[in-house]
Amino acid sequence: MAYLILNEWVWADCKGTNGNERRSQTNRFLQAIFESADKVIIVKGSPFYKKAWNLCTAVDRPSRDIAKYFTRNYLYNSNKCLILAEQELTDITGTLSQSVKNDDHYLVKAAQTVPDSLIITTDNPLCKALNKFNIDCVMRDAYIPMYLL
């Protein structure tokens, strides 16, 4: 079982902002995670968490359907999702803290709190910085096709 930490690219994909192909691929990815033994880690109140709930009221039906699928099958399902409160997270300090944008600190804190977790991102500088600190991080475009095989 793997613990996966996703960031906001999921919701940009699901909204169709990144095109219909990515929307479809991300939808299949979320379904594949659900059918696997893997779990998603979410920080309560984080930008990812807020955008998940906001997408439930999207105007277009495909976006709304994906968001509802996610909330029903992940946010309400402790077998598929580990939700962490901010006060449960391990603090990041020093050089690591300075190497990562403040907006991404919640991702790093979650990864440090849950051993052997994996951050999946579209942010290349974030991924490079985290890998320097031995925090597992992969790029979305490299990881999802492999996961879907």
Backbone bond lengths (Angstrom), bond angles and torsions (degrees), N, CA, C in turn:
res aa  C-N    CA-C-N  psi(-1)  N-CA   C-N-CA  omega(-1)  CA-C   N-CA-C  phi
1 M - - - 1.451 - - 1.525 109.10 -
2 A 1.310 115.05 136.80 1.461 121.07 176.96 1.527 109.01 -113.10
3 Y 1.338 114.79 149.62 1.456 121.52 172.10 1.523 107.22 -104.02
4 L 1.318 116.50 117.50 1.453 122.31 -176.11 1.525 110.56 -106.86
5 I 1.329 115.74 132.72 1.458 121.87 176.79 1.522 106.94 -113.02
6 L 1.315 115.33 114.52 1.466 121.81 -178.63 1.519 108.41 -103.02
7 N 1.320 116.42 152.04 1.464 116.82 173.21 1.516 110.80 -118.70
8 E 1.294 116.72 -165.44 1.466 120.92 -165.95 1.516 116.23 -65.14
9 W 1.321 119.36 -11.27 1.466 120.16 176.55 1.529 110.43 -56.25
10 V 1.333 116.73 -30.32 1.468 120.45 -179.98 1.520 109.94 -56.43
11 W 1.319 116.32 -45.04 1.465 119.78 -175.20 1.523 111.96 -76.96
12 A 1.325 117.92 -31.63 1.469 120.57 173.40 1.530 109.10 -64.30
13 D 1.331 116.29 -42.00 1.462 119.89 176.83 1.520 110.94 -63.41
14 C 1.317 116.81 -47.03 1.464 121.05 -176.55 1.522 112.93 -65.89
15 K 1.319 116.64 -30.16 1.470 120.45 176.77 1.523 111.63 -75.10
16 G 1.323 117.01 -13.61 1.450 120.40 -177.88 1.522 112.60 89.42
17 T 1.324 117.21 3.49 1.462 121.95 179.97 1.517 111.09 -57.41
18 N 1.322 117.32 -34.70 1.464 122.51 -177.53 1.529 112.60 -99.32
19 G 1.327 116.32 15.44 1.462 121.50 177.63 1.519 112.96 99.62
20 N 1.327 114.53 158.50 1.465 120.66 -177.55 1.522 112.79 -67.46
21 E 1.326 117.94 -31.27 1.465 120.15 179.45 1.525 110.82 -63.94
22 R 1.337 116.23 -44.08 1.473 119.30 177.78 1.518 111.27 -68.61
23 R 1.315 116.90 -36.21 1.474 119.82 176.94 1.521 109.19 -58.45
24 S 1.312 116.43 -48.46 1.453 121.10 -179.17 1.527 111.25 -64.53
25 Q 1.325 117.12 -43.61 1.460 120.92 -179.34 1.531 111.39 -63.47
26 T 1.333 116.94 -43.17 1.465 120.57 179.49 1.522 110.87 -67.05
27 N 1.308 117.31 -37.26 1.464 120.81 176.23 1.529 109.53 -61.83
28 R 1.334 117.73 -45.21 1.467 121.22 177.36 1.526 111.05 -63.45
29 F 1.330 116.45 -37.50 1.466 121.61 178.56 1.533 110.38 -62.27
30 L 1.323 117.02 -46.79 1.467 120.56 179.11 1.525 110.64 -62.04
31 Q 1.324 117.00 -38.96 1.463 120.23 177.38 1.528 111.51 -67.51
32 A 1.331 116.38 -38.54 1.469 120.32 179.35 1.527 111.34 -66.08
33 I 1.324 116.93 -40.33 1.469 119.68 176.44 1.523 109.10 -60.90
34 F 1.328 116.28 -44.49 1.460 120.87 -178.43 1.529 111.24 -60.04
35 E 1.317 117.25 -37.94 1.460 121.61 -178.01 1.525 112.82 -80.80
36 S 1.329 117.01 -9.21 1.462 121.66 -179.71 1.532 110.30 -95.51
37 A 1.312 115.68 -176.36 1.463 121.09 175.01 1.527 111.72 -86.83
38 D 1.328 116.99 -4.76 1.463 121.56 -175.76 1.522 112.56 -72.15
39 K 1.340 114.41 158.11 1.461 121.87 177.85 1.523 109.72 -125.45
40 V 1.307 115.54 154.29 1.458 122.69 174.99 1.525 107.79 -102.48
41 I 1.328 116.02 138.19 1.468 121.43 175.52 1.527 107.83 -102.78
42 I 1.324 115.59 130.59 1.460 120.81 179.51 1.525 108.82 -131.34
43 V 1.319 115.93 136.44 1.459 121.16 175.50 1.527 107.46 -94.00
44 K 1.320 115.31 119.85 1.460 121.38 -179.73 1.532 109.92 -59.24
45 G 1.325 115.30 131.19 1.463 120.80 178.72 1.520 114.40 83.84
46 S 1.334 117.70 -2.82 1.467 121.45 -179.48 1.530 110.09 -72.40
47 P 1.330 117.47 166.31 1.469 119.63 175.68 1.530 112.11 -55.86
48 F 1.331 117.58 -39.41 1.467 120.68 177.93 1.524 110.47 -60.52
49 Y 1.314 116.75 -47.92 1.463 123.35 -178.73 1.525 111.28 -60.74
50 K 1.317 116.38 -46.83 1.471 121.00 -179.17 1.523 111.20 -64.17
51 K 1.321 116.85 -42.06 1.463 119.82 -179.23 1.521 111.75 -67.96
52 A 1.314 118.23 -31.30 1.463 121.12 175.74 1.524 109.81 -60.58
53 W 1.315 116.64 -48.82 1.463 120.92 -179.91 1.521 111.50 -67.84
54 N 1.330 117.57 -39.75 1.465 120.55 179.75 1.520 111.81 -63.59
55 L 1.313 117.38 -35.23 1.458 120.07 -178.57 1.529 112.16 -68.65
56 C 1.310 117.59 -19.04 1.467 120.79 177.15 1.522 112.11 -63.41
57 T 1.312 116.62 -19.88 1.468 120.49 178.94 1.527 111.76 -107.87
58 A 1.334 116.84 19.26 1.464 120.83 179.78 1.520 110.53 -60.19
59 V 1.304 115.38 150.84 1.454 121.15 -179.20 1.527 111.31 -70.39
60 D 1.328 116.79 -42.11 1.467 118.33 -176.42 1.531 110.18 -84.95
61 R 1.298 114.02 140.29 1.460 121.05 -174.62 1.533 114.00 -63.14
62 P 1.346 120.58 -43.31 1.478 118.71 -179.80 1.531 112.75 -57.96
63 S 1.316 117.51 -41.64 1.472 120.73 178.87 1.520 110.60 -64.36
64 R 1.302 115.26 -46.28 1.463 120.88 -179.15 1.529 110.91 -62.60
65 D 1.326 117.20 -40.33 1.464 121.29 -179.10 1.529 111.28 -64.91
66 I 1.336 116.78 -42.58 1.462 119.95 179.07 1.527 110.21 -65.20
67 A 1.332 116.58 -43.05 1.466 120.47 179.96 1.527 110.86 -63.47
68 K 1.304 117.34 -41.11 1.458 120.24 178.67 1.535 110.96 -67.13
69 Y 1.320 116.49 -38.29 1.459 120.36 175.24 1.528 109.61 -58.56
70 F 1.332 115.95 -45.94 1.458 120.74 -178.40 1.527 111.44 -64.93
71 T 1.311 117.59 -47.27 1.469 119.09 -178.17 1.528 110.76 -64.11
72 R 1.312 116.79 -42.59 1.469 120.71 -178.51 1.534 111.50 -67.34
73 N 1.328 116.84 -45.21 1.460 120.73 -172.38 1.525 114.57 -90.91
74 Y 1.325 117.28 -14.26 1.460 120.20 -179.72 1.532 111.79 -119.81
75 L 1.320 117.06 -61.09 1.469 119.30 -174.37 1.526 112.79 -62.48
76 Y 1.310 117.04 -29.18 1.463 120.91 178.96 1.530 112.25 -101.40
77 N 1.329 117.42 15.53 1.461 120.40 -173.71 1.530 109.62 -133.50
78 S 1.302 117.12 100.91 1.469 120.79 -177.88 1.534 112.72 -69.10
79 N 1.331 117.61 -13.62 1.460 120.19 174.82 1.523 112.40 -75.56
80 K 1.329 116.97 -19.21 1.459 121.35 -176.92 1.520 113.18 -117.39
81 C 1.313 117.21 -9.33 1.456 119.88 -173.26 1.525 110.86 -143.96
82 L 1.316 114.29 132.36 1.458 120.78 173.43 1.524 106.36 -108.16
83 I 1.321 116.77 110.96 1.461 121.19 179.65 1.521 108.23 -98.56
84 L 1.321 114.86 123.14 1.457 121.61 -179.51 1.521 110.28 -108.83
85 A 1.313 116.34 136.31 1.461 121.36 173.32 1.524 108.39 -82.75
86 E 1.302 116.80 152.61 1.472 122.10 -178.67 1.529 111.40 -52.58
87 Q 1.319 118.21 -40.09 1.467 121.07 -177.60 1.529 112.72 -71.09
88 E 1.322 118.55 -12.76 1.467 121.62 177.31 1.528 112.55 -86.65
89 L 1.317 116.66 -11.02 1.458 120.94 -172.77 1.520 112.59 -82.06
90 T 1.321 114.51 147.92 1.456 121.96 174.64 1.522 108.93 -76.13
91 D 1.322 117.64 132.49 1.464 121.11 178.41 1.512 111.05 -69.77
92 I 1.320 115.58 149.95 1.457 119.72 171.68 1.521 107.68 -110.24
93 T 1.297 115.27 142.37 1.464 119.77 -175.40 1.517 110.48 -136.85
94 G 1.304 114.93 176.14 1.458 123.14 170.63 1.507 114.93 58.35
95 T 1.316 114.58 -139.31 1.458 122.11 -174.56 1.518 111.88 -62.34
96 L 1.327 117.43 -38.71 1.463 120.24 178.74 1.519 110.18 -60.16
97 S 1.307 117.19 -46.94 1.455 121.53 179.70 1.527 111.59 -58.02
98 Q 1.314 116.43 -39.02 1.466 121.56 -178.98 1.529 112.09 -77.62
99 S 1.324 117.78 -21.03 1.462 122.08 -177.34 1.526 113.01 -83.33
100 V 1.330 116.13 -11.65 1.462 121.44 -174.69 1.522 108.95 -122.65
101 K 1.332 115.97 136.82 1.466 120.18 177.08 1.532 110.05 -59.15
102 N 1.308 116.23 145.69 1.471 121.18 179.65 1.528 112.17 -53.91
103 D 1.336 116.76 -37.47 1.465 120.81 -179.38 1.529 112.68 -62.15
104 D 1.334 116.86 -21.79 1.462 121.19 -178.21 1.523 113.65 -101.17
105 H 1.320 117.45 0.87 1.467 119.91 -178.87 1.520 112.28 -58.57
106 Y 1.334 118.05 -35.76 1.461 119.86 -178.77 1.530 111.26 -62.39
107 L 1.336 117.37 -33.43 1.464 120.98 178.06 1.529 110.71 -66.06
108 V 1.331 115.26 -45.38 1.461 121.37 -178.67 1.522 110.15 -66.50
109 K 1.321 116.65 -43.34 1.462 120.24 179.01 1.531 110.99 -60.63
110 A 1.325 116.54 -41.98 1.470 120.25 178.74 1.525 110.29 -63.49
111 A 1.329 116.72 -42.73 1.466 120.55 179.88 1.523 111.39 -64.14
112 Q 1.316 116.91 -37.65 1.462 119.56 178.99 1.527 111.73 -74.30
113 T 1.309 117.50 -26.96 1.457 121.81 -179.45 1.524 111.66 -76.19
114 V 1.321 116.73 -36.32 1.459 121.29 -177.96 1.533 108.92 -111.44
115 P 1.322 116.80 104.96 1.470 120.25 -179.50 1.532 111.65 -57.81
116 D 1.310 114.85 147.95 1.468 122.25 177.43 1.528 114.02 63.35
117 S 1.324 117.12 24.52 1.460 119.93 175.05 1.526 109.01 -86.68
118 L 1.327 115.61 164.78 1.456 121.99 -176.55 1.517 109.42 -132.50
119 I 1.324 116.41 124.70 1.462 121.42 175.36 1.527 107.74 -89.35
120 I 1.332 115.49 131.24 1.468 121.36 176.81 1.529 106.33 -114.41
121 T 1.337 116.30 120.50 1.453 120.49 -171.77 1.521 112.10 -139.12
122 T 1.310 116.02 168.31 1.465 122.93 170.80 1.522 109.96 -110.03
123 D 1.308 116.53 2.53 1.466 123.09 -176.05 1.532 109.64 -94.56
124 N 1.331 116.29 98.50 1.460 121.06 -176.48 1.530 112.83 -60.96
125 P 1.352 120.24 -45.94 1.471 118.70 177.41 1.530 112.98 -59.99
126 L 1.321 117.58 -37.45 1.466 120.90 177.05 1.528 109.78 -62.23
127 C 1.303 116.86 -47.96 1.460 121.18 -177.87 1.532 110.96 -61.20
128 K 1.307 116.91 -44.83 1.471 120.36 179.25 1.524 111.19 -62.68
129 A 1.333 116.61 -43.26 1.470 120.53 -179.96 1.519 110.67 -62.91
130 L 1.317 117.37 -44.89 1.467 120.54 -178.03 1.518 112.01 -66.75
131 N 1.308 116.83 -40.26 1.463 119.70 179.28 1.524 111.37 -63.50
132 K 1.338 118.39 -31.31 1.469 121.53 175.69 1.527 111.31 -63.44
133 F 1.338 116.10 -28.33 1.466 121.48 -179.58 1.531 111.59 -99.21
134 N 1.329 116.30 15.53 1.467 122.24 179.44 1.521 113.57 59.74
135 I 1.328 116.08 34.05 1.461 121.59 172.70 1.523 105.96 -103.46
136 D 1.333 115.79 121.58 1.459 120.23 -174.68 1.523 111.70 -65.30
137 C 1.316 114.25 122.17 1.457 121.51 -178.88 1.525 107.57 -147.47
138 V 1.318 116.28 135.59 1.459 121.52 177.77 1.526 109.29 -131.77
139 M 1.318 113.89 158.77 1.455 119.53 178.16 1.527 109.90 -84.48
140 R 1.312 115.40 139.47 1.455 123.30 -178.48 1.524 111.66 -51.26
141 D 1.335 117.27 -49.58 1.461 121.09 -173.40 1.521 113.18 -66.91
142 A 1.304 118.00 -24.84 1.461 120.93 177.17 1.528 111.10 -86.05
143 Y 1.326 116.86 -34.05 1.460 121.29 -171.56 1.530 113.77 -82.39
144 I 1.319 117.32 -46.63 1.468 120.16 -172.60 1.530 112.52 -60.75
145 P 1.336 119.75 -47.16 1.480 116.90 179.10 1.526 113.12 -57.81
146 M 1.326 117.33 -38.12 1.470 120.61 177.42 1.524 110.56 -66.26
147 Y 1.319 116.84 -41.35 1.466 121.65 -178.49 1.534 110.41 -63.38
148 L 1.323 115.89 -36.75 1.471 120.88 -175.24 1.539 112.90 -79.31
149 L 1.330 117.36 -9.07 1.489 119.37 179.56 1.514 111.84 -67.50
